[in-house]
Amino acid sequence: MLGPRIVTATLDSLGLSQNSGLRYRINQHISWRRHAKSLRKIRPLDSYGQFGEDAMLQALLPAKAGFYIDIGSGHPILGSNTYALYQLGGRGILVDPVSANVDLSRRVRPGDKSIHAAIGLSNSESINFIEFETYQYSTTSESRAAEVLHSVIKSQPDIRSGFFPYERFSHLRFHLVPQS
C-alpha cells in the first residue's frame, strides 16, 4: 500500500488542491482500506462477559498472555470479564466477597489466585457483608439489603452475614508499563 507521503506527492503533481472533493474522496478511500485491512487481523473472540467487555479487552490488548486483577470477579465463567483471557493463557488475581464464587473459582481456575475479600473504602476495622443466595444482590449496605428483601426477593432468603477485617494494602505497588 502506498504511504501517505507518496499519495500526497501524487495528488499534488496532479494539481488537486487541498480542498478538492476528489482529493477528499481519495483520502477517505485510502483510510477505509487501511481500516479494513487492520480489521481482517482481528479473529472472532470468545466472550463470557455480560456485555462483551472481555471481547473488547482482547481486541485492545496484545495477543500474548497477560496479568489481570478482577475485583468483584463473580462466577468464574458465566458473566466473567477475565475467563476468556484465562483461556488464552493469562493469569491473575480474582477477588470476590461471595464464598461460593471463590470456592468455585479455585476449582475451575486453579492458575488464578482467588481471594475471599470485599474491596472498598472504610474507616472501620471490619465491614459487614450480607450475602444473599442470589449472589448478585449481596451487599455491604444494610439499607440496600432491606430494600432487596422488601422489593425483590419477598421471601426469606438464605442470608449469610460475615465480617471482613479491613486491611490496608499500602504495601502493594502497581506499575503500568507503557507498550513499546
Summary of the structure (lengths in Angstrom):
residues: 180
radius of gyration: 25.1
end to end distance: 24.0
largest distance: 79.8
contacts: 398
relative contact order: 0.09
helix: 38%
strand: 17%
